[in-house]
């Protein structure tokens, strides 16, 4: 009569005794965004329907374009309160209207004073970040729609489509030295005000990062330029919008570049998207967030590891049939609508929860 082997004997024969037990989960689920974590954000109009579409996705932070500068406290409090009533926090607002400052023309001091006034207002109403651009010209003429996965729309860029275009009369052509001089003048005037107001500035990189844009060079079209920017006024209020897609467009490693700026606390906003690059700076396509050459989880892990607590924007959704069937989609060629946003938010939140669970 044969005896049945004990469980211990079976484990011994399989070599399983002595192995450590699986560690219990260290986090409770669901992992939620909080004051101490990165926070996903989207744009939204102020109407109830638009805000519901955002909050249904679990997104609680908003970014968007601001009113004409100088901003007024009454107008900004109205915007902040209206979003708050819809369960949202207006966190980042774009400012513009200072072309004379960009080009170093008469009238720049008045424009810069309007920006300084707007930053003070932002501080009074609790707006955390003011984002801006510094283009002599944005090379959007190189964009076109490309057919992607199963017929979805991709936003592609080809420098050859626009490299021979002449400067526009109202813009002119500008060298790197000119552009560095004008932004240095600007930063020295506004960063002390931002620091005093408790507001952070975020300069978006040149996107597309083509070598020339209608005769003008681009100061934020290289990582070296990004590094120079934050050194002009050495202050956390003088930061960048870190865009992992643009980083890859330039042929750089988004994880390594992200670590450089995140570890120095100079990332004041993040754009989270993916690209397929054919030739750095000149030829690429913005693809589905899960389908490009950027290690999106690696980027998110870097964001979390460096204890970044600002906003992450899953931007530039791809054009899906479901959105196309509901009418024309405004924006970039090959860009999408709400369904594309849902896809990107879901993917980004999965990356964030996975990174926070480690």
Residue pairs with C-beta under 8 A, 6 or more apart in sequence:
5 13
8 17
11 17
25 357
26 357
27 356
27 357
30 353
31 352
31 353
31 356
31 357
33 39
33 40
33 60
33 352
35 309
36 307
36 309
37 304
37 309
37 352
37 356
38 270
38 303
38 304
38 308
38 309
38 310
38 311
38 312
38 352
39 60
39 61
39 91
39 309
39 310
39 311
39 312
40 58
40 59
40 61
40 311
40 312
40 313
40 314
40 345
40 348
40 349
40 352
41 59
41 61
41 62
41 63
41 91
41 92
41 311
41 312
41 313
42 54
42 57
42 59
42 62
42 63
42 313
42 314
42 341
42 345
43 62
43 63
43 64
44 50
44 51
44 53
44 54
44 62
44 64
44 83
44 86
44 88
45 51
46 79
46 82
46 83
46 86
48 86
51 83
51 86
51 87
51 88
52 86
53 338
54 62
54 88
55 86
55 87
55 88
57 341
57 342
57 345
57 346
58 345
58 349
59 88
59 345
60 87
60 88
60 89
61 88
61 89
61 91
61 92
61 311
62 83
62 88
62 89
62 90
62 91
62 92
63 90
63 91
63 92
63 93
63 94
63 131
63 269
63 311
63 313
64 90
64 92
64 93
64 94
65 93
65 94
65 96
66 93
66 94
66 95
66 96
66 118
66 130
67 75
68 97
69 95
69 96
69 97
69 98
69 111
69 114
69 115
69 117
69 118
70 113
70 114
70 115
70 117
70 118
70 121
71 95
71 117
71 118
71 121
71 122
72 121
73 121
73 124
73 125
76 121
76 122
76 124
76 125
76 127
77 125
79 90
80 90
80 125
80 126
80 127
83 89
83 90
90 127
91 127
91 128
91 129
91 310
91 311
92 127
92 128
92 129
92 130
92 131
92 202
92 269
92 311
93 122
93 127
93 129
93 130
93 131
94 130
94 131
94 132
94 133
95 115
95 118
95 130
95 131
95 132
96 132
96 133
97 111
97 114
98 108
98 111
98 112
98 114
98 115
98 186
99 105
99 111
100 106
100 107
100 108
100 110
100 111
101 108
101 111
101 112
101 115
101 182
101 185
101 186
102 134
102 135
102 136
102 179
102 182
102 183
103 136
103 171
103 172
103 174
103 182
104 178
104 181
104 182
104 185
108 182
108 185
112 185
112 186
112 189
112 190
115 186
115 190
116 189
116 190
116 193
118 130
119 130
119 190
119 193
119 194
119 197
119 199
119 201
120 193
120 197
122 130
122 197
122 199
123 196
123 197
123 198
123 199
124 197
127 199
128 199
128 200
128 310
129 199
129 200
129 201
129 202
129 268
129 269
129 310
129 311
130 194
130 199
130 200
130 201
130 202
131 201
131 202
131 203
131 204
131 241
131 268
131 269
132 201
132 202
132 203
132 204
133 203
133 204
134 179
134 182
134 183
134 186
134 203
134 219
134 220
135 206
135 213
135 218
136 171
136 172
136 173
136 174
136 179
136 213
136 214
136 216
136 217
136 218
137 167
137 168
137 171
137 213
137 214
137 215
137 216
138 206
138 207
138 208
138 213
139 157
139 159
139 162
139 206
139 208
139 210
139 213
139 214
140 208
141 161
141 162
141 165
142 157
142 158
142 159
142 160
142 161
142 162
142 163
142 208
142 210
143 155
143 156
143 157
143 208
143 332
143 333
144 156
144 157
144 158
144 161
144 333
144 334
145 153
145 154
145 155
145 156
145 319
145 333
145 334
146 153
146 154
146 155
146 156
146 285
146 334
147 153
147 154
148 154
148 285
148 287
148 288
148 291
148 318
148 334
149 287
149 288
149 291
151 321
152 288
152 318
152 319
152 320
152 321
152 336
153 318
153 319
153 320
153 324
153 333
153 334
153 335
153 336
154 285
154 286
154 287
154 318
154 334
155 285
155 286
155 316
155 332
155 333
155 334
155 335
156 284
156 285
156 286
156 333
156 334
157 208
157 210
157 249
157 282
157 283
157 284
157 285
158 282
158 283
159 208
159 210
159 211
159 281
159 282
159 283
160 282
160 283
162 210
162 213
162 214
163 210
163 212
165 214
166 214
166 215
167 173
167 214
167 215
167 216
168 214
171 214
171 216
172 215
172 216
173 214
173 215
173 216
174 215
174 216
174 217
175 216
175 217
176 217
176 219
179 216
179 217
179 218
179 219
180 219
180 228
183 219
183 229
183 232
184 232
187 232
187 233
187 238
188 232
188 233
190 201
191 201
191 233
191 235
191 237
191 238
194 200
194 201
194 237
194 238
195 235
195 237
199 237
200 236
200 237
200 239
200 268
201 237
201 238
201 239
201 268
202 239
202 240
202 241
202 268
202 269
203 220
203 229
203 239
203 240
203 241
204 220
204 240
204 241
204 243
204 271
205 220
205 221
205 225
205 226
205 240
205 241
205 243
205 246
206 213
206 218
206 219
206 220
206 221
206 246
207 243
207 245
207 246
207 249
208 249
208 281
209 218
209 220
209 221
209 222
209 246
209 249
209 250
209 281
210 218
210 221
210 281
210 282
211 217
211 218
211 221
211 281
211 282
212 218
218 225
219 225
219 228
219 229
220 226
220 229
221 250
221 281
222 250
223 247
223 250
223 252
223 257
226 240
226 257
226 261
227 260
229 238
229 240
230 238
230 239
230 240
230 261
230 264
230 266
232 238
236 265
236 266
236 268
238 266
239 261
239 265
239 266
239 267
239 268
239 269
240 261
240 266
240 267
240 268
241 267
241 268
241 269
241 270
241 271
242 257
242 258
242 261
242 262
242 267
242 269
242 270
242 271
243 270
243 271
243 273
244 254
244 258
244 270
244 271
244 272
244 273
244 274
244 294
244 296
244 299
245 271
245 273
245 274
245 275
245 286
245 292
245 294
245 316
246 271
247 253
247 254
247 257
247 258
247 294
248 254
248 274
248 275
248 277
248 284
248 292
248 293
248 294
249 275
249 277
249 280
249 281
249 284
250 280
250 281
251 277
251 280
251 281
254 294
254 295
254 298
254 299
255 295
255 298
255 299
255 302
258 267
258 299
258 302
258 303
259 302
259 306
261 267
262 302
262 303
262 306
262 308
263 306
267 308
267 310
268 310
269 310
269 311
269 313
270 303
270 308
270 310
270 311
270 312
270 313
271 313
271 315
272 289
272 296
272 299
272 300
272 312
272 313
272 314
272 315
272 344
272 348
273 286
273 289
273 294
273 314
273 315
273 316
273 344
274 286
274 287
274 288
274 289
274 290
274 291
274 292
274 293
274 294
274 296
275 284
275 285
275 286
275 287
275 292
275 293
275 294
276 284
276 285
276 287
276 291
276 292
276 293
277 283
277 284
277 293
278 284
278 285
286 292
286 316
286 318
286 332
286 334
287 318
288 318
288 343
289 296
289 314
289 343
289 344
289 347
289 348
290 296
290 347
296 347
296 348
296 351
297 351
297 354
297 355
300 348
300 351
300 352
300 354
300 355
301 355
301 358
303 312
303 355
304 352
304 355
304 356
304 358
305 355
312 348
312 352
314 341
314 344
314 345
314 347
314 348
315 344
316 332
316 335
317 335
317 336
317 337
317 339
317 340
317 341
317 343
317 344
318 334
318 335
318 336
318 340
318 343
319 329
319 334
319 335
319 336
319 337
319 340
320 336
320 337
320 339
320 340
320 343
322 339
323 329
323 336
323 337
323 338
323 339
323 340
326 337
329 335
329 336
329 337
